[in-house]
Amino acid sequence: MAEWSFLTNHARVLVCIAHDPGIRLRDIAAMVGITERSAYGIVNDLAADGYVVKDRDGRRSRYQIQTHLPLRGAIGREQTIGEVLDLLVDAGTQRRMSKKIGSR
C-alpha cells in the first residue's frame, strides 16, 4: 500500500520552519522525505505567496512565518497559518520562536 499523509509537503515544510526558523534546506528535505530541489521550490512558493519571509544571515537563511495570513483555499471560516501551526507545533517551540523574532 502506498504511503500517504494528511498534510501536503508545503504544510510539512512550514511545520519544519516553525520548529526551527534557521533550518537548512537539506534538513527540511530529509525531514519531509523530498529532494533538496523540491524543498527549495516549496520554500520559494511559500515566500512568493507571502507566507514566509526569507532573511539572509551570512551564508544561511532564516525564515519568518507570517502567522496572521489566512490559509490558502480555506473552507468555511478563514483559519490563519498561526492557528494551524498552534495545532501542529508544540507551544514551547512557538513561544521560543516568538521571542527570537521579537528580539530582533
Backbone as ProteinMPNN parsed JSONL, in Angstrom:
{"seq_chain_A": "MAEWSFLTNHARVLVCIAHDPGIRLRDIAAMVGITERSAYGIVNDLAADGYVVKDRDGRRSRYQIQTHLPLRGAIGREQTIGEVLDLLVDAGTQRRMSKKIGSR", "coords_chain_A": {"N_chain_A": [[0.842, -1.176, 0.0], [0.539, 2.235, -0.802], [2.276, 4.988, 0.736], [0.831, 7.735, 2.531], [-0.156, 11.063, 3.535], [-1.745, 13.268, 5.85], [-1.086, 15.882, 5.59], [0.053, 18.242, 3.17], [3.135, 18.485, 1.291], [3.918, 21.139, 1.316], [2.711, 22.105, 3.675], [4.042, 20.497, 5.524], [6.685, 21.371, 5.208], [6.37, 23.965, 6.133], [5.816, 23.443, 8.828], [8.301, 22.396, 9.6], [9.867, 24.709, 9.368], [8.602, 26.263, 11.301], [9.353, 24.906, 13.591], [12.103, 25.34, 13.555], [13.387, 28.223, 12.681], [15.81, 28.722, 11.44], [16.477, 26.571, 9.92], [18.144, 24.392, 7.597], [17.908, 23.873, 4.035], [18.605, 21.278, 3.247], [18.105, 19.847, 5.561], [15.366, 20.233, 5.869], [14.511, 18.853, 3.583], [15.33, 16.219, 4.227], [13.762, 15.696, 6.507], [11.146, 15.884, 5.528], [11.194, 14.103, 3.484], [11.828, 14.55, 0.805], [13.485, 15.828, -2.161], [16.324, 18.093, -2.066], [16.044, 20.028, -4.001], [13.269, 20.046, -4.401], [12.484, 20.923, -1.852], [13.601, 23.476, -1.888], [12.043, 24.614, -3.944], [9.489, 24.527, -2.754], [9.838, 26.181, -0.489], [10.365, 28.556, -1.833], [7.87, 28.867, -3.138], [6.231, 29.318, -0.882], [7.377, 31.672, 0.042], [6.984, 33.385, -2.153], [4.225, 33.668, -2.134], [3.948, 35.041, 0.178], [3.766, 33.812, 2.67], [6.017, 33.061, 4.023], [8.859, 34.828, 5.046], [12.019, 35.302, 3.821], [15.22, 35.733, 5.173], [18.505, 36.69, 4.874], [21.283, 35.522, 6.686], [24.331, 35.908, 6.872], [25.77, 33.236, 5.257], [23.613, 31.656, 5.56], [20.05, 31.122, 5.577], [17.315, 32.586, 7.258], [14.042, 32.135, 8.386], [10.837, 33.646, 8.553], [7.649, 33.131, 9.58], [4.574, 34.262, 8.411], [2.225, 34.484, 10.394], [-0.289, 35.595, 10.588], [-1.614, 35.463, 8.206], [-4.29, 34.207, 6.115], [-5.262, 30.756, 5.582], [-4.55, 29.2, 2.491], [-7.036, 28.656, 0.135], [-9.005, 28.032, 2.024], [-11.789, 26.466, 3.648], [-14.969, 27.381, 4.703], [-14.877, 29.159, 7.807], [-12.265, 31.522, 7.833], [-9.208, 30.321, 8.537], [-6.105, 31.092, 10.12], [-2.612, 30.872, 9.272], [-1.115, 30.79, 11.599], [-2.979, 29.766, 13.483], [-3.286, 27.138, 12.599], [-0.648, 26.212, 12.822], [-0.409, 26.346, 15.578], [-1.768, 24.067, 16.319], [-0.151, 22.086, 15.263], [2.487, 22.432, 16.086], [4.396, 22.273, 19.02], [3.626, 24.215, 21.967], [5.819, 25.302, 23.377], [7.866, 25.538, 21.477], [6.702, 27.42, 19.776], [6.582, 29.664, 21.493], [9.325, 30.14, 21.943], [10.098, 30.742, 19.325], [8.649, 33.1, 18.859], [9.856, 34.799, 20.736], [12.472, 34.944, 19.736], [12.028, 36.186, 17.266], [10.872, 38.563, 18.132], [13.021, 39.718, 19.444], [14.704, 40.805, 17.625]], "CA_chain_A": [[0.0, 0.0, 0.0], [1.316, 3.469, -0.897], [2.222, 5.865, 1.905], [0.158, 8.998, 2.323], [-0.1, 11.941, 4.693], [-2.831, 14.238, 5.942], [-0.551, 17.203, 5.263], [0.811, 18.365, 1.929], [4.544, 18.793, 1.51], [4.012, 22.561, 1.666], [2.387, 22.215, 5.099], [5.107, 19.845, 6.287], [7.832, 22.285, 5.178], [6.021, 25.073, 7.022], [5.997, 22.938, 10.194], [9.75, 22.347, 9.832], [10.328, 26.087, 9.574], [8.069, 26.704, 12.593], [10.189, 24.291, 14.63], [13.449, 25.918, 13.525], [13.431, 29.246, 11.635], [17.114, 28.734, 10.79], [16.702, 25.238, 9.348], [18.733, 24.345, 6.256], [17.089, 23.168, 3.045], [18.915, 19.837, 3.255], [17.433, 19.261, 6.716], [13.939, 20.198, 5.514], [14.34, 17.758, 2.622], [15.455, 14.943, 4.935], [12.622, 15.521, 7.42], [9.907, 15.736, 4.758], [11.357, 12.969, 2.572], [11.835, 15.07, -0.567], [14.812, 16.27, -2.574], [16.649, 19.482, -1.732], [15.469, 20.868, -5.055], [11.842, 20.193, -4.081], [12.404, 21.769, -0.659], [13.878, 24.834, -2.373], [10.864, 25.061, -4.681], [8.382, 24.748, -1.823], [10.146, 27.39, 0.289], [10.155, 29.684, -2.753], [6.419, 29.03, -3.281], [5.719, 29.924, 0.352], [7.88, 33.052, 0.088], [6.349, 34.15, -3.227], [2.851, 33.967, -1.729], [3.994, 35.869, 1.378], [3.6, 33.06, 3.915], [7.333, 33.004, 4.67], [9.817, 35.864, 4.659], [13.397, 34.808, 3.917], [16.181, 36.75, 5.578], [19.861, 36.139, 4.838], [22.114, 35.687, 7.874], [25.587, 35.379, 6.349], [25.514, 32.266, 4.186], [22.402, 30.913, 5.905], [18.762, 31.813, 5.516], [16.397, 32.466, 8.397], [12.693, 32.28, 7.872], [9.823, 34.165, 9.461], [6.319, 32.768, 9.097], [3.568, 35.316, 8.555], [1.156, 33.695, 11.015], [-1.582, 36.283, 10.503], [-2.231, 35.265, 6.888], [-5.269, 33.115, 6.058], [-4.907, 29.565, 4.814], [-4.885, 29.247, 1.072], [-8.12, 27.74, -0.222], [-9.72, 27.595, 3.228], [-13.217, 26.188, 3.525], [-15.644, 27.875, 5.908], [-14.231, 30.276, 8.496], [-10.863, 31.659, 7.439], [-8.191, 29.989, 9.528], [-4.806, 31.673, 9.808], [-1.479, 29.961, 9.337], [-0.763, 30.678, 13.012], [-3.915, 28.862, 14.159], [-2.962, 25.768, 12.203], [0.637, 25.873, 13.425], [-0.654, 26.112, 17.004], [-2.183, 22.677, 16.455], [0.867, 21.163, 14.782], [3.784, 22.682, 16.702], [4.186, 22.414, 20.462], [3.563, 25.599, 22.447], [7.155, 25.748, 23.768], [8.571, 25.943, 20.265], [6.088, 28.662, 19.307], [6.996, 30.759, 22.364], [10.737, 30.43, 21.667], [10.161, 31.369, 18.015], [8.147, 34.457, 19.013], [10.86, 35.569, 21.464], [13.589, 35.19, 18.818], [11.587, 37.154, 16.271], [10.66, 39.821, 18.812], [14.281, 40.277, 19.951], [15.488, 41.335, 16.511]], "C_chain_A": [[0.891, 1.245, 0.0], [1.175, 4.293, 0.378], [1.496, 7.155, 1.55], [0.211, 9.794, 3.614], [-1.311, 12.868, 4.676], [-2.382, 15.624, 5.504], [0.179, 17.178, 3.935], [2.277, 18.62, 2.269], [4.748, 20.258, 1.87], [3.738, 22.762, 3.162], [3.497, 21.611, 5.952], [6.371, 20.703, 6.312], [7.574, 23.451, 6.12], [6.193, 24.66, 8.492], [7.486, 22.848, 10.539], [10.305, 23.735, 10.136], [9.825, 26.616, 10.916], [8.886, 26.137, 13.745], [11.558, 24.947, 14.712], [13.548, 26.928, 12.385], [14.778, 29.334, 10.903], [17.46, 27.417, 10.119], [17.269, 25.329, 7.931], [17.823, 23.549, 5.315], [17.357, 21.672, 3.051], [18.238, 19.142, 4.426], [15.919, 19.198, 6.5], [13.683, 19.003, 4.603], [14.379, 16.4, 3.321], [14.24, 14.677, 5.824], [11.327, 15.241, 6.667], [9.978, 14.521, 3.825], [11.267, 13.371, 1.117], [13.261, 15.462, -0.92], [15.044, 17.71, -2.112], [16.047, 20.44, -2.754], [13.976, 21.102, -4.817], [11.647, 21.09, -2.863], [12.622, 23.232, -1.033], [12.658, 25.414, -3.084], [9.695, 25.373, -3.762], [8.616, 26.004, -0.992], [9.952, 28.625, -0.587], [8.667, 29.934, -3.009], [5.842, 29.763, -2.076], [6.148, 31.385, 0.464], [7.185, 33.918, -0.966], [4.915, 34.535, -2.866], [2.785, 34.724, -0.402], [3.85, 35.139, 2.697], [4.894, 32.978, 4.724], [8.168, 34.154, 4.137], [11.203, 35.292, 4.889], [14.313, 35.976, 4.24], [17.559, 36.103, 5.591], [20.601, 36.496, 6.112], [23.471, 35.091, 7.523], [25.295, 34.474, 5.173], [24.226, 31.493, 4.404], [21.163, 31.782, 5.713], [18.029, 31.585, 6.83], [15.022, 32.793, 7.842], [11.772, 32.816, 8.959], [8.464, 33.872, 8.843], [5.355, 33.908, 9.39], [2.278, 34.667, 9.072], [-0.226, 34.33, 10.902], [-2.311, 36.032, 9.186], [-3.217, 34.098, 6.905], [-4.717, 31.926, 5.273], [-5.33, 29.743, 3.373], [-5.981, 28.231, 0.795], [-8.911, 27.23, 0.965], [-11.204, 27.395, 2.927], [-13.877, 26.652, 4.818], [-14.92, 29.072, 6.482], [-12.76, 30.323, 8.111], [-9.946, 31.398, 8.614], [-6.905, 30.688, 9.131], [-3.739, 30.593, 9.883], [-1.098, 29.727, 10.797], [-1.67, 29.731, 13.774], [-3.626, 27.405, 13.828], [-1.641, 25.334, 12.831], [0.498, 25.638, 14.924], [-1.054, 24.665, 17.259], [-1.046, 21.697, 16.168], [2.227, 21.285, 15.47], [3.551, 22.895, 18.186], [4.33, 23.863, 20.914], [4.94, 26.132, 22.828], [7.959, 26.233, 22.582], [8.027, 27.267, 19.76], [6.531, 29.847, 20.157], [8.446, 31.143, 22.103], [10.882, 31.151, 20.34], [9.711, 32.825, 18.119], [9.175, 35.341, 19.723], [12.032, 35.911, 20.556], [13.219, 36.265, 17.814], [11.417, 38.525, 16.913], [11.941, 40.491, 19.277], [15.142, 40.874, 18.866], [15.615, 42.81, 16.571]], "O_chain_A": [[1.886, 1.297, 0.724], [0.123, 4.308, 1.017], [1.542, 7.61, 0.407], [0.578, 9.266, 4.663], [-1.832, 13.207, 3.614], [-3.201, 16.447, 5.095], [0.851, 16.199, 3.61], [2.609, 18.935, 3.411], [5.648, 20.588, 2.641], [4.456, 23.505, 3.832], [3.848, 22.164, 6.994], [7.059, 20.755, 7.332], [8.481, 23.877, 6.835], [6.667, 25.453, 9.305], [7.883, 23.188, 11.653], [11.113, 23.907, 11.048], [10.547, 27.343, 11.599], [9.088, 26.807, 14.758], [12.116, 25.096, 15.799], [13.77, 26.539, 11.238], [14.862, 29.964, 9.848], [18.62, 27.176, 9.785], [16.917, 26.227, 7.166], [17.073, 22.672, 5.745], [16.432, 20.879, 2.879], [17.839, 17.983, 4.313], [15.27, 18.231, 6.897], [12.749, 18.232, 4.826], [13.554, 15.531, 3.038], [13.749, 13.55, 5.882], [10.503, 14.447, 7.122], [8.948, 13.977, 3.426], [10.71, 12.647, 0.292], [14.146, 15.431, -0.065], [14.103, 18.444, -1.809], [15.598, 21.532, -2.405], [13.477, 22.212, -5.005], [10.742, 21.924, -2.846], [11.914, 24.117, -0.553], [12.285, 26.564, -2.853], [8.989, 26.362, -3.96], [7.7, 26.806, -0.808], [9.427, 29.636, -0.12], [8.243, 31.087, -3.089], [5.065, 30.707, -2.223], [5.382, 32.232, 0.923], [6.836, 35.066, -0.689], [4.444, 35.607, -3.249], [1.696, 35.018, 0.091], [3.814, 35.778, 3.749], [4.869, 32.843, 5.947], [8.185, 34.424, 2.936], [11.534, 34.853, 5.99], [14.199, 37.058, 3.664], [17.759, 35.081, 6.246], [20.553, 37.639, 6.567], [23.745, 33.93, 7.826], [24.653, 34.884, 4.207], [23.791, 30.752, 3.522], [21.236, 33.011, 5.692], [18.12, 30.514, 7.43], [14.872, 33.622, 6.945], [11.915, 32.479, 10.135], [8.166, 34.305, 7.73], [5.334, 34.448, 10.496], [1.371, 34.346, 8.304], [-1.233, 33.651, 11.104], [-3.493, 36.352, 9.061], [-3.011, 33.118, 7.62], [-3.835, 32.069, 4.425], [-6.352, 30.365, 3.083], [-5.863, 27.068, 1.183], [-9.435, 26.117, 0.927], [-11.784, 28.065, 2.073], [-13.392, 26.347, 5.908], [-14.406, 29.908, 5.739], [-12.088, 29.293, 8.068], [-9.914, 32.168, 9.573], [-6.635, 30.863, 7.943], [-3.942, 29.537, 10.482], [-0.792, 28.601, 11.189], [-1.2, 28.97, 14.62], [-3.715, 26.539, 14.698], [-1.528, 24.21, 13.319], [1.217, 24.811, 15.484], [-0.716, 24.1, 18.299], [-0.985, 20.616, 16.752], [3.027, 20.349, 15.439], [2.627, 23.608, 18.579], [5.069, 24.64, 20.31], [5.209, 27.316, 22.619], [8.663, 27.238, 22.677], [8.793, 28.143, 19.361], [6.824, 30.916, 19.623], [8.774, 32.328, 22.046], [11.692, 32.07, 20.222], [10.336, 33.7, 17.52], [9.349, 36.503, 19.356], [12.538, 37.033, 20.59], [14.018, 37.162, 17.542], [11.775, 39.54, 16.314], [11.959, 41.704, 19.487], [16.215, 41.402, 19.156], [16.247, 43.411, 15.704]]}, "name": "protein", "num_of_chains": 1, "seq": "MAEWSFLTNHARVLVCIAHDPGIRLRDIAAMVGITERSAYGIVNDLAADGYVVKDRDGRRSRYQIQTHLPLRGAIGREQTIGEVLDLLVDAGTQRRMSKKIGSR"}
